[in-house]
Amino acid sequence: MTPKPKKLQIDIVSDVMCPWCVIGYKQLARALEATATPHEIRWHPFELNPETPAEGQNMREHLAEKYGSTTEQSNANRSAITKAGAELGFEFQFTDDMRIHNTFNVHQLMHWADQHGRKHDLEMAFFTAHFTDGRNLSDNAVLADVAAEIGLDRDEALAVLADQRFAADVREAERFWTSQGIRGVPAVIFNQRHLVSGAQGVDTFVDILRQLAAMPDEGAPSS
């Protein structure tokens, strides 16, 4: 019998406030499907906006302060993101009152969801909640609602957020990835040794997967 190929381990360092994180993931997912690559994806926490106040901040104001973006630049960027998302089946709905949120509690809830085998599902649900539905991810009740919508226990989610039981775990994970030199997201690490930064495009990810498959001991089959 031909042995089954090893799964390609894919670690993705991400924040649900980052539009390019969901775009990059969707591009990678299409490339994985196109190359029939057996894989395992692991999501890891990163906070783009750790200093954001509890109530969040208007997205346009935040980008102007952080990057000096003008309204025209912001509009152009939103158009590019919306188009890229639509091509991948993800809907961005930007509004003038859209807000940036601190995601420390989001990451804690995803750490909890991982214990139930639902971290990936909750990550995707949070991307949709923020970018498509414009929900307030600074509100613990909203976070618990999103968890419940994918079948997790709402009361337990609220308890996790109330007692901050996974705060130390999330901080430790964040410190680990920054110690590895991760300063921006998405950061995609293949088999713990090959780092790819940013949303590279489906074709580029296909090329990367094929190159990995051709390497000895990389665990991915040739397409």
Buried (B, 14 or more C-beta within 10 A) or exposed (E): EEEEBBBBBBBBBBBBBBBBBBBBBBBBBBBBEBBEBEBEBEBBBBBBBEEBEEEBBBBBEBBBEEEEBEEEEBEEBBEEBBEBBEEBEBEBEBEEEBBBBBBBBBBBBBBBBBEBEBBBBBBBBBBBBBBBEBBBBBBBEBBBBBBBBBEBBBEBBBEBBEEEEBBEBBBEBBEEBEEEEBEEBBBBBBBEEBBBBBBBBBEBBBBBBBEBBEEEEBBBBEE
